[in-house]
Amino acid sequence: MHSKHARQGGETDERLFGVAAWRESPHFTSAERAALDLAESGTRLADNPHGVPDEVFERAREEFDEATLTALVMLIAAINAWNRISVINRTVPGSHTPR
C-alpha cells in the first residue's frame, strides 16, 4: 500500500527497494535513517525487553523537533495498528489500490 502511494508521490524504485536494506543503502539521509530506526525499534518490541533503545530515541530526538518527533511516533503507532488489523482480518498484502 505505502509503496504504491510513494510511487504516486514521485518516490524512486531505487529508494523503495532500498528500504529493506536501509542501514546499508546510501539513499537515505540521517533524518530518514533515524526515522527508520525508530520505526523498526517501535515495531519489533518483542526483540528488546526494554523497548526502544535509548540511543535510537535520542538519535531521533537529535534529528527532529518535538512536534515532528511526536507526529512520527503517532504515525509509527498508527501504521502498526493498521498492520495488525490487516493481519487479523486476513487482508491480502498488496491488494490495496490507491486512488
N, C-alpha and C positions, 0 to 999 in steps of 0.2 A: 504494500500500500504506500508506504512512505517513499520508496524509490520511484514509484510512478509519479507521485506528486513532485518529487525533487527534479525529475527529468522535465516535467512540465514547467518548472521554475527555472530551468536552464542549467541544472547541475550536470556535470560531465560523467560519462560512464567510468572514466578512469578513477575519479574520486569515489563514486558509488561502489565500485568493485573493491577499492582500497579500504573501505570501512572495515572489512573483515580482518585486515592486517594493519589497522591504523597506527599501531606502535612502530611498525617498520616502514610504513608508507611516507614518502616525502611530501605528500599532497595536502597536509593539514597544518594549520597554524598552531601556535602554542595554546591559544584560547580554545580552538577546536579539540585539541588533544586533551586539555583539562576537562572539557565538557564530556568527551567520550569516556574518559577515565571515570568521571563521576557517575555517568550513566551506567557504565559497566559495573562499577562497585555497588551502586544503589540497586541494581537489578540482581546481582549474584550474591545476595546477603548470606545465603547458606554457606558460601565459601569462606566467610570470615566471621567467627563467633562474636567479634567486637563491632560488626557493622562496617560502615565506610571508614577506611583508614584515615587517620588524621592528616597524613601527608597529601592524600587525594583531595580531601576537602579544602585544605589550606592552599593547594595549587589552584583550585577553582576560585577560591576567595581572592587570590592574587590577580587572577585574570578578569574577574567580573565585579562590577559594583554590586551593592546589596540588593537592589531591585532586580537586576539581571540574574543574579545568583538565585534569588527567591523564585523567579519565573522559571529558571532552568530546573530547579528541584521540583517544582509543581508539574512541569512538563514530563520529567522523568517518572514521577509517580503516576501521572495520568496515563502515559503510554504503557507503563507496567500494568495498570489496572485493566486497560482495554485489551492488552495481550492475554491476560488471564481470563477475561470474559470470553474472548475468542476461543481460547483453548477449551474452556468449559463447554461452550456451545458447539464445539467441533467445526468451527469456521475453517474452510479450506484456505490455506495460505495462498496469497496471490489472486484470490477471487474478486477482490475489490476493483472496481473500475472507476477511476477518477472522472469527475465531470469537467 
